[in-house]
Amino acid sequence: MNKLLFLSDDDVQSQLATKYNLMVHIGPETFQYVIIDHVQNQVKVLAEFELEQANNTTELIKAIEALPESKKQFKYSFNIVKISFDSFDYTFIPADLYVEEDRHDYSKFLSFAGTKEILVNNIPSVEIKNVVAIEPALKDALQRIFQNPKIYNQASPFLEGIQKSITREDDLVCFIDFQPSNFQFGIIKDFRLEFYNTFEYFNADEFNYYLLNIIESLALRVEQTPIVLSGKVSKTDEVYLRIEKYFERIRFIDSEHLTKYSGKFEEVLPHTFFTLFSLDLCE
């Protein structure tokens, strides 16, 4: 992997690991992790690597295992380890309708082959169960590389994070989180989840198509609806300019209400790693 970012407040020692939470996100193109001092609620290490030639699960596992941290730091006895991975193979079940005995029956709502396993993540802030398919080889590798990890897909931290980010003034607000080749879109109305989906895109034109489709199908009043952005996006990006064509109220999310930064992290824009930091909110 190519190192895109590595910032450290100090040297994380194994004997102090019980003070720290380790959060990891695995995307199709990047591997990110953050170490947070949960006592002081402060970022200690933030890193991002580019995933090269990880075209399948086997190559992805090899790439993670090749990281020096996998042989040492990831083995520390952290207070808690949480990992999310990008997946389009999931479904939501309302929490009050979910029945544990029917766990495997929910697989009929997924498109995966029978060789995959099911994870069920509770998202209490939006009152749903997130049923996710995961390849057994990936699950086994994550449990081998990390100490007792809790595993989620990208929806869980995103939804927990946006629910915590809404204000009393937000009757209806749209959240978009951008990653290199996909984006998440969520709508909170009257403090309840109104809409969520994940979309794969490769250029601004494809994003524009999905955006217009969402505006039309949900009858969004673009002149009044606030848009809150997170992830890999800036005001100079083509996707931002497309949003600006239709919406007037645009702002970037501030993840500093989730965790504190020291001066060494000044170069990191607060919205960039929002979903990674939001993993700390997941059950």
Number of C-alpha atoms within 10 A of each C-alpha: 16 11 12 12 12 14 16 16 15 9 8 16 10 16 10 13 19 16 18 26 22 27 23 22 24 22 20 19 15 19 22 21 21 23 23 25 22 17 10 11 15 18 23 22 20 19 16 21 19 18 20 14 11 18 11 9 14 12 14 20 17 12 18 21 16 12 14 10 13 16 14 11 16 17 16 22 20 23 16 18 22 23 23 23 16 16 17 17 15 21 17 20 16 13 15 9 9 14 11 10 7 9 13 12 10 18 21 9 12 15 11 18 10 9 9 16 16 18 19 19 20 20 21 14 18 18 15 20 21 20 24 25 24 21 15 14 14 15 15 11 17 19 14 14 18 21 18 15 20 17 24 27 26 22 27 26 24 27 28 21 23 26 18 15 16 19 10 7 8 15 14 19 22 21 24 22 24 18 21 16 13 17 18 20 20 22 21 21 15 14 18 14 18 15 13 17 11 17 14 15 17 10 13 15 13 13 20 18 11 15 17 15 12 14 13 11 9 11 9 15 12 15 10 12 17 19 21 21 23 27 22 16 19 16 11 8 11 16 19 15 14 16 18 14 10 14 16 14 15 16 14 19 23 17 23 14 10 17 17 15 17 11 7 14 18 9 8 13 18 19 22 22 23 24 26 24 26 21 27 22 18 20 14
